[in-house]
Amino acid sequence: MTTHAAAPLPLADLLPISAGLTPGGHLALGGCDTVELARRFGTPLYVYDAETLRAQCRGYVQAFSDEYPESTVLYASKAYLSRPFARLVASEGLGFDAVSGGELEVLRAAGVAMGRVYLHGNSKESWELELAVRSGVGRIVIDNEDEIPLLGEIASRAGVRQGVLLRLSPGVDAHTHEKTTTGILDSKFGVPVETGAAERALAAALEQPALELHGLHMHLGSPIVELAPFELGIAVMADFAADVCRDRFGVEVREFSPGGGFAVGYRDGDPVPEPSAYARAIAAAVRREWGERGLPLPRISVEPGRSIAARAGVALYHVGARKVVPGVRTFVSVNGGMADNVRPAMYGSRYEALSAERPTAAPEETVTIAGKYCESGDVLLRDASLPRLRRGELLAVPASGAYQLSMSSNYNLSYRPAVVLVEGGEARLIRRRERASDLMALDVDEGAAAEGSGGGSAGGE
């Protein structure tokens, strides 16, 4: 299909880079008509643009290679993961950070090189640590003191010397949402520097013969727009590397992770630093702070997080009921909501939307886009300026590629959406829509009748 841009495309900075218009004026992604995608695969539907995903991966790899050649870029598996998705990301030279045994199993099944996987988590279970060690993950990031003897015993039984990083909490506020701030003292993540716990954890890790301490890790939160918190955090970490690791324990910090959690645009005009800006700020701070203390420069690993996947994904919904409350607001409901995107309800996240059938149409009213689920808080967009939407019209929500699907649920026993990957005018189903049989597959019911079937509101697989 040929796309064109006879009229300016709204939200162009939020949509995938391949976005355009079909000859009939519909929104196109990856050369595919979104209206046809919705007809073919049903809605809600999540569409990932391979061109944007590759560009984001390459952008971060190139930016950090230019500014700090001894660097590795890791994809945050928790943002969204499936076997086809993992293979695409791995093909662009990225490693992965994982936070669960489930993510490790998907990465293993995808054929990812496990030596390029880092396992995180504040409460890793024994079986997850055993799986990580047995799978040969490159690094396990120690998050607390309790984990150290447990991991040491597991690695010893496996007869391996497991590479680890020690995650510290530097006490730096990244000025993001309170539920995604992780570098402060009052956080479940990381070993605090200011209480002395970090020094105790370092000593404990060094006493474990089956653990090989490669360096330090910090993570301040997500999404981080400002660059100054990285500089402050890196200074705290450099102090610890010099004063504690080197001077008190004679240990060289060979690796360091400044974390990541880089920002993406969700609303038109959101300030979002380019990958090169993050790379310049982090590289300069590491060189400066390590250099001032006479420390050998470490290899760094960065975790861009949502910024790899978010822009690549667009959520498609069909419009349903309209409710007008005179003098208050107009609700326009869609056939998705908090079961596939809980972020607005959980974080107060704000999005933009456009009609996929007439994306260049002028706004005619201000409405609240509500979900279909049985919660008053199930609202996707408040005060959205849109053309008057008709029942059955296709609505597109950009910047939907990160965390929405991975945080999705079967609330109200809804079916999780299908996922398609688009590129060069071709659409490939990489995850089918759930069915009723999927919802009941784990039931233990000896008297069950034949399983039913179910699907999306429009189209099938």
Secondary structure, 3 states (H helix, E strand, C coil): CCCECCCCCCCCCCCCCCCEECCCCCEEECCEEHHHHHHHHCCCEEEEEHHHHHHHHHHHHHHHHHHCCCEEEEEEHHHCCCHHHHHHHHHCCCEEEECCHHHHHHHHHCCCCHHHEEECCCCCCHHHHHHHHHHCCCEEEECCCCHHHHHHHHHHHHCCCEEEEEEEECCCCCCCCHHHECCCCCCCCCEECCCCHHHHHHHHHHCCCCEEEEEEECCCECCECCCHHHHHHHHHHHHHHHHHHHCCCCCCCCEEEEEECECCCCCCCCCCCCHHHHHHHHHHHHHHHHHHCCCCCCEEEEECCHHHHCCCEEEEEEEEEEEEECCCEEEEEECCCCCCCCHHHHHCCCCCCEECCCCCCCCCEEEEEECCCCCCCCEEEEEEEECCCCCCCEEEECCCCCCCCCCCCCHHHCCCCEEEEEECCEEEEEECCCCHHHHHCCCCCCCCCCCCCCCCCCCCC
